[in-house]
Amino acid sequence: MDKLMKTAKRLDTFFKVLQKIIKITMIVMVCVLGVLTVTNIVNPNAIIANGFYSVDIGPITINLAESYSPKDNNMVLTYAWMVVVLAAITGMAGYYALGQVRNILKPMSEGNPFHPTVSTNIRKIAYVSIIMGIVANVASFIETLNAVKVIEKLNLVEYVKDGSIQSITTNYNIDLTFLIVFFLLLLMSYIFRYGEELQQQVDETL
């Protein structure tokens, strides 16, 4: 029990620091993109898109030359805002999940691992994993669209027409592993709920 309490206290401190990092990162991210958006409104001729497009092919990253990089600030900002919004949703979900983990650790640090709130908090984390899984799949889809635009900029389609490249295929797959995490967390919540009931029976007996 002493080891459990000490470990729970250390983990609570660690997750508290992670929460602060997530909060600061989200604020900085939104502020930077907000400044770029205001800059584009005040001065539409300002170039904010240099070095924006790149595509990863295995361990190789292809970056477009400046002359081929997009010059449409509105298009770039639209894409950037989509990425930031998805990142913000993930960040908020992660921040909330860490808060629930800390709520789980609090009674453990006090020597009560089967507190009545533990199973409820685990279920909350399970539902958060669903949100984060959906956001991750949407982000992967947007990344695939970005790669397609890079291919268009590189005029690789012309090589398909002349036979130098046989075909260009986008490999977008929906990742459903978050469902496994969801059901595992639900199972854990049921186990802790059973432990809570046993603890309650012992307390009533005493």
C-alpha positions as CSV (number, residue, x, y, z in Angstrom):
1,M,0.0,0.0,0.0
2,D,2.9,2.4,0.8
3,K,4.4,1.8,-2.7
4,L,1.0,2.3,-4.3
5,M,0.5,5.6,-2.5
6,K,4.0,6.9,-3.3
7,T,3.7,5.9,-7.0
8,A,0.2,7.5,-7.3
9,K,1.6,10.8,-5.8
10,R,4.5,10.8,-8.3
11,L,2.3,10.0,-11.2
12,D,-0.2,12.7,-10.2
13,T,2.7,15.3,-10.2
14,F,3.9,14.1,-13.6
15,F,0.4,14.3,-15.2
16,K,-0.1,17.7,-13.6
17,V,3.0,18.9,-15.5
18,L,1.7,17.3,-18.7
19,Q,-1.6,19.2,-18.4
20,K,0.3,22.5,-18.1
21,I,2.4,21.7,-21.2
22,I,-0.7,20.8,-23.2
23,K,-2.4,24.0,-22.1
24,I,0.6,26.2,-23.0
25,T,1.1,24.4,-26.3
26,M,-2.5,24.9,-27.4
27,I,-2.4,28.6,-26.4
28,V,0.8,29.3,-28.3
29,M,-0.5,27.3,-31.4
30,V,-3.7,29.3,-31.6
31,C,-1.9,32.6,-31.0
32,V,0.7,32.0,-33.7
33,L,-2.0,31.1,-36.3
34,G,-4.1,34.0,-35.1
35,V,-1.3,36.4,-35.8
36,L,-0.7,34.9,-39.3
37,T,-4.4,35.3,-40.0
38,V,-4.5,38.9,-38.9
39,T,-1.4,39.6,-40.9
40,N,-3.1,38.1,-44.0
41,I,-6.1,40.4,-43.4
42,V,-4.1,43.5,-42.9
43,N,-1.6,42.7,-45.7
44,P,-3.0,40.2,-48.3
45,N,0.3,40.4,-50.2
46,A,2.4,39.1,-47.3
47,I,3.9,35.7,-48.0
48,I,3.3,33.2,-45.2
49,A,3.3,30.0,-47.2
50,N,7.0,29.4,-48.0
51,G,8.2,25.9,-47.5
52,F,4.7,24.8,-46.6
53,Y,4.3,21.7,-48.8
54,S,6.2,18.5,-48.3
55,V,5.4,14.8,-48.7
56,D,6.9,11.8,-47.0
57,I,7.6,8.6,-49.0
58,G,8.8,6.1,-46.5
59,P,12.0,7.5,-44.9
60,I,12.3,10.2,-47.7
61,T,10.7,13.6,-47.4
62,I,10.2,15.7,-50.6
63,N,10.0,19.4,-50.2
64,L,8.7,21.7,-52.9
65,A,11.0,24.4,-54.2
66,E,9.9,28.0,-53.4
67,S,8.7,28.6,-57.0
68,Y,6.3,25.6,-56.6
69,S,5.2,26.4,-53.1
70,P,1.6,27.6,-52.8
71,K,1.2,31.4,-52.8
72,D,-2.5,31.4,-51.8
73,N,-2.5,32.5,-48.2
74,N,-6.2,31.8,-47.8
75,M,-5.7,28.2,-48.9
76,V,-2.7,27.7,-46.6
77,L,-4.5,29.3,-43.6
78,T,-7.6,27.2,-44.2
79,Y,-5.5,24.0,-44.1
80,A,-3.5,25.2,-41.1
81,W,-6.7,26.1,-39.2
82,M,-8.1,22.7,-39.9
83,V,-5.0,21.1,-38.5
84,V,-5.0,23.4,-35.4
85,V,-8.6,22.8,-34.7
86,L,-8.0,19.0,-34.8
87,A,-4.9,19.4,-32.6
88,A,-6.9,21.6,-30.2
89,I,-9.7,19.0,-29.9
90,T,-7.0,16.3,-29.3
91,G,-5.3,18.5,-26.8
92,M,-8.5,19.3,-24.9
93,A,-9.5,15.6,-24.9
94,G,-6.0,14.7,-23.6
95,Y,-6.2,17.4,-21.0
96,Y,-9.5,16.2,-19.8
97,A,-8.3,12.5,-19.8
98,L,-5.3,13.4,-17.7
99,G,-7.6,15.2,-15.3
100,Q,-9.6,12.0,-14.9
101,V,-6.4,10.0,-14.4
102,R,-5.5,12.4,-11.6
103,N,-8.9,11.9,-10.1
104,I,-8.2,8.2,-10.2
105,L,-4.8,8.6,-8.6
106,K,-6.0,10.9,-5.8
107,P,-7.8,8.2,-3.8
108,M,-5.0,5.8,-4.5
109,S,-2.5,8.2,-3.0
110,E,-4.7,8.2,0.1
111,G,-4.7,4.4,0.3
112,N,-8.1,3.9,-1.2
113,P,-7.6,2.3,-4.7
114,F,-11.3,1.1,-4.8
115,H,-12.9,4.5,-4.2
116,P,-16.4,4.7,-5.7
117,T,-15.3,7.3,-8.3
118,V,-12.5,5.3,-9.8
119,S,-14.6,3.1,-12.2
120,T,-16.6,6.2,-13.3
121,N,-13.5,8.1,-14.2
122,I,-12.1,5.1,-16.1
123,R,-15.3,5.0,-18.2
124,K,-14.9,8.7,-18.9
125,I,-11.4,8.1,-20.2
126,A,-12.8,5.3,-22.4
127,Y,-15.2,7.7,-24.1
128,V,-12.5,10.3,-24.5
129,S,-10.4,7.6,-26.4
130,I,-13.3,7.4,-28.9
131,I,-13.1,11.1,-29.6
132,M,-9.3,11.1,-30.0
133,G,-9.5,8.1,-32.3
134,I,-12.0,9.8,-34.6
135,V,-9.9,13.0,-34.6
136,A,-6.8,11.0,-35.5
137,N,-8.5,9.4,-38.5
138,V,-9.8,12.8,-39.7
139,A,-6.3,14.2,-39.4
140,S,-4.8,11.3,-41.3
141,F,-7.4,11.9,-44.1
142,I,-6.4,15.6,-44.3
143,E,-2.7,14.6,-44.4
144,T,-3.5,12.3,-47.4
145,L,-5.3,15.2,-49.2
146,N,-2.2,17.4,-48.6
147,A,0.0,14.7,-50.1
148,V,-2.2,14.5,-53.2
149,K,-1.9,18.3,-53.6
150,V,1.9,18.0,-53.4
151,I,1.8,15.3,-56.1
152,E,-0.2,17.7,-58.3
153,K,2.4,20.5,-57.7
154,L,5.2,18.1,-58.7
155,N,3.3,17.3,-61.9
156,L,3.9,13.6,-61.2
157,V,0.6,12.8,-63.0
158,E,2.3,13.7,-66.3
159,Y,4.8,10.9,-65.7
160,V,1.8,8.5,-65.3
161,K,0.5,9.7,-68.7
162,D,3.8,9.1,-70.5
163,G,4.3,5.7,-68.8
164,S,7.3,6.6,-66.6
165,I,5.2,5.9,-63.5
166,Q,2.7,3.1,-63.7
167,S,0.3,4.5,-61.1
168,I,-0.1,6.8,-58.0
169,T,-2.2,5.4,-55.2
170,T,-3.2,7.0,-51.9
171,N,-2.9,4.6,-49.0
172,Y,-5.4,5.9,-46.6
173,N,-6.6,3.4,-44.0
174,I,-9.1,3.9,-41.1
175,D,-7.4,3.0,-37.9
176,L,-9.9,1.3,-35.5
177,T,-7.4,0.4,-32.7
178,F,-9.0,3.1,-30.6
179,L,-12.1,0.8,-30.3
180,I,-9.9,-1.8,-28.7
181,V,-8.6,0.7,-26.2
182,F,-12.2,1.8,-25.5
183,F,-13.4,-1.7,-24.7
184,L,-10.3,-2.5,-22.6
185,L,-10.9,0.6,-20.6
186,L,-14.5,-0.4,-20.1
187,L,-13.4,-3.8,-19.0
188,M,-11.1,-2.1,-16.4
189,S,-13.9,0.0,-15.2
190,Y,-16.1,-3.1,-14.6
191,I,-13.2,-4.7,-12.7
192,F,-12.8,-1.7,-10.5
193,R,-16.5,-1.4,-10.0
194,Y,-16.5,-5.0,-8.8
195,G,-13.7,-4.1,-6.4
196,E,-15.6,-1.1,-5.2
197,E,-18.6,-3.4,-4.4
198,L,-16.4,-5.8,-2.5
199,Q,-14.8,-3.0,-0.6
200,Q,-18.2,-1.7,0.3
201,Q,-19.3,-5.1,1.6
202,V,-16.1,-5.3,3.7
203,D,-16.7,-1.9,5.1
204,E,-20.3,-2.6,6.0
205,T,-19.3,-5.9,7.6
206,L,-16.7,-4.1,9.7
